[in-house]
Amino acid sequence: MTGPIWDDHTWEPLPRLEGTVRADVCVVGLGGSGLAALDELLALGVNAVGIDARGVGAGAAGRNGGFVLAGLAKFYHQTVAQVGRATAAAIYRATAEEIRRQAAAMPEVFRLDGSLRLAADAAELDDCRAHLAALQADGFSAEWYRGAEGEGLLLSTDGVFQPLARVRTLARRLRAQGVLLYEQSQLVKLLPGQVVTGGGVVFCDAVIVAVDGRVEVIFPELAGRVRTARLQMLGTAPAPEVSFPRAVYWRHGYEYWQQRPDGSLALGGFRDHALEAEWTQLAEPTP
């Protein structure tokens, strides 16, 4: 089975764009970033329309590991080395605040119990100590952890969420406030002032392309500079024989998992085991 572990099968499909509509802005992509853009545009009083080739959260937004982690993709001490302490601290603070804001807005979707970064070997333990020292030097909440899961860091501001429920909840709220959203409406071409789909046209003043994978299909001129990666996830049946009350990052984040309330596990990783094979537009997991 290749459906997302997160699907509760309660979603009512949205209409396909047929004919023409007019908006100030057209957002292409109804995943996490596209829906966040539509939410912000609504708050600013901008008339916006959203389209998606498949559906709300049909791509990575509804099939990811469900982690909410403060900061950037790199660990904090690495971000400090890359962009400087002041910038790294500002980013970490802003993302931690956004996590709290979203969790307060959707308490049924988020669970902020912290996350664990666990070391796979002695060298990574040393890196965890550098990670901890950098966080504590800038006043962020973090502590050393040793437990049944392993040894490393406990980051109390982090947590988990149900990613498909988040985007679907946001889409329902936007529609309730009059925002037009269309599924099964694949972008065919962009023209000045027009977003053309297989069944209709959005006439607009601006376009926001908010997709992750396949952006090089929408913008062929980016081919060779941008490429799509497959990040594979595995969902299990309930596994009561194990207990992971927090999200876990292991082996520098190459493996990561969380245990859902029903005991099932959502696991991802091993990105470094097949690097070149994962540069693909195919979404199906490999054996």
N, C-alpha and C positions, 0 to 999 in steps of 0.2 A: 504494500500500500504506500502511495506517495503523497497522500493528503496531509495537511498540517495537523500536528498533534493538538493545536489550539482550537480547531474548528468545533463549535458546539452545535452547528447545524441549525441555527436560529435565524440566519440572515435571509432577508427578503431581497432578491436581486433588484437592482435599480434599472430604470429605463435606459434604452439605447438612444443616443442622439439621432433624431430624425428631423430633417428640415434645417432651419436656421434659428439661431439665437443671437442676441446682442449683449455684450458685457464690456465693462472697462478692462477686465483682465481675464484671460483664460489660463487655468492651471492644468498642465498635462501631467497626469500621474496622481492616483488617489491612494498613495501609501502614506507613510508617516510624515515625510517632508511636505508633500503636496497638500495634505489635509491641514497641516500646521500653517502653511501659507494661506490657505483659504480661511482658516480661523482668524489669522491676523488681519487679513484684508477685510473680513466682516467687521472686526473690532474697529477698523479705521474708516468704516463707512464706504468701502469700495465695492462696487458691484462686480462679483466674480463668478465664473462658471468653472467646474472641474470635470475633466474627462479621464477615462482610463481604458486601455486596450482590452483589459480583462475585467477586473473588478476591484473593489475596495480591499486593500491589503492582500491582493492575489500574489504578489511577488515577495521579496524579502521582508517587507513590513509585517506580513502575517505568517512568516515561516522562520523567524530567527530564534535565538536562544532566550529572549525575554529578559535580558539584563538591563538594568539602569545603573550606569557607573559614572561618577563625576570625573571630569577631565577629558582629555583626548584619548585617541587609541593607544598612544605610547604611555607607559607608566610615568608617574609624576616626575621622578628624578630625571628621566630621559627627556621629558618635555621642558624641564628647567634648562637642561643642557642645550636644547635645540632653540628655544625662543627667549630664554632669560627668565629670571625668577619673578619679576613683576608681572610679565605677561602670563606666565604659567599659572601664577596664583590667581590672577583675575579670571582666567578661563575656568579654573577649578571651582572658584567661588560661584561664578555665574551658572555653571552646569549643575552644581549641587543645589542651588536655589531653584533652578528649573525642575529638578527632580522633585523637590518638596512641593512646588506649585502644582505639578501634574498629579502627584499622589493625593493632594488635598482635593483636587477637582474630580478624581476618579478613584475613590478609596476602595471600590470593589474590584479594581483592576490591578492596583499596585500593592506591593508588600515590601516595606523598607526595613528589612531585618539585617542589613549589612551584606557584605560580600567577603569571601575569603580568597586571597591569593596564596596558593600553596606551592611550595618549592618541590621540584622533582629530584634535585641533587644538591650537593654542598655548594656548588658554584651559584646556583639560583638562590640558596639561602643567603649568601653574601649580597646578592642583588636585592633581595627583599629587605635586608638591613639598610642598604642605601636608599631604597624606596621609602622606608619608614622614616629615616632621618630627614629626608627632604620634606616630607609631609609635616612632620612635627616642627621642623624649623620655621615653617610658614604658618603654624598654628592650626593645622587641619587635624581632624579627629582620625586617629589610626593607632593601633596597638599590636604588639606581637601576639601571635596565636599559636598554641600547641594543643591539639585535640585529636579525637578519633580519626578525623579526616586527614590530618597531616600537620605540617608546621609552616608558618609563614605570617601573613598579615591579615588582620581583621579591619575592614574599612566600613565604619558604622553608617556612613551617609548613603551607602549604595543599597541596592535591593533588586527585586525582580518585578515583572509585570506580565500580564497576559497580552502579548502584542497584537493578536488579531482582534481581541475584544476592545483594545484601546482604539484602533483605527475605526472599527465599526461603530463604537460609541460616539466618537467624534463626528463621523459621517452622519449619524442619525441626528445629532444635535445641530449640525449645520443645515440639514434638510428641514428640520423643524423651524429654523429661522429663515427659511425661504431661499437658501442657496441651492442652485441647480447643479446636480451631480449626475453624470452619465457613465454607466458601465458599458462594456462591449462596444466601445467607440474608439477604435484605433486611429491614431493620427496617421493620415496619408501624406499630407504635405503642409508646410508652413508657407504662407504667402503674406505680403505686407497687409496687415490688418485682418488676416484670416487664418483660422485653424481649420483645416479641412479633414474630416473623418470619412469613414466608409459610408455613412448615412446622412451626413449633414455638415454644416459649417457654423463655426462660432466667429462672428465679427467682433473684433476687440481692438483696443488700443495697445495692449501689451500682452506678452505671453511669458509665463513662468514654466519652464520645463523642469519638473521635479521627479525625475526617475533616477534609479540607481543603475541597474543593469540595462544594457542595450541602448545606452545614450548615443553610441556611435552609429546606431541605425537611424535615429532621429536626426542626427547631425553627421552625415557621411564625411564631411570635411574634417571630423575629428578622428577618423580611422587612422590607425598608426600612432596616435597620441593617447587615445583612451581605449581601454578594452574592458570587457565584462568578465568578472570572476564568479565562479560557483563556490559558495560556502555551504558545505553539506551538513545537514542536521539529521539526527536519528531520534525518534520517539519510541519509548518502550511501553509495555503494559505496566500496570501498577507493580511496584517492587518493594513490598513491605519488609524485606530482609535487609534493606539499607535505609539509612536516615541521613539526609542532607538538609538541615533546616535553613541553610543559606546558599546563595549562589556561589559556585566554586570556579576559580580560574586556576589552571594547573599547567606546569611546563611553559612558563612565560606567556600563558594565555593561548597556547596552541590547542589545548583541550579546555572545555568549559561545559558546565552542566548545572541544572537546577532540578529539584524534585518538586513536582506539583502537588497540590493538596490531596489528590487522589492516590499519591504514591508513585505515579509514573515519572519517568525521567526524560527531560529534553536535553540531548547531548550534541555538542558540535566540536569540530576540530580536525586535527591531523592535516591542516592546510599545507604543511611543509613536506608531506609524504608524496604528493603528486603535483608539484607546483605548475608545471607547464600544462598538464591535462586539465587543470581547473580554470584556465583562461578559455572560457566557452560561454556561449549563450544558452546552452542546455541547462534546464533547471532540475532535471531528474537526478536523484542520488545514484551513485554507482554501487554495485554490489560490495 
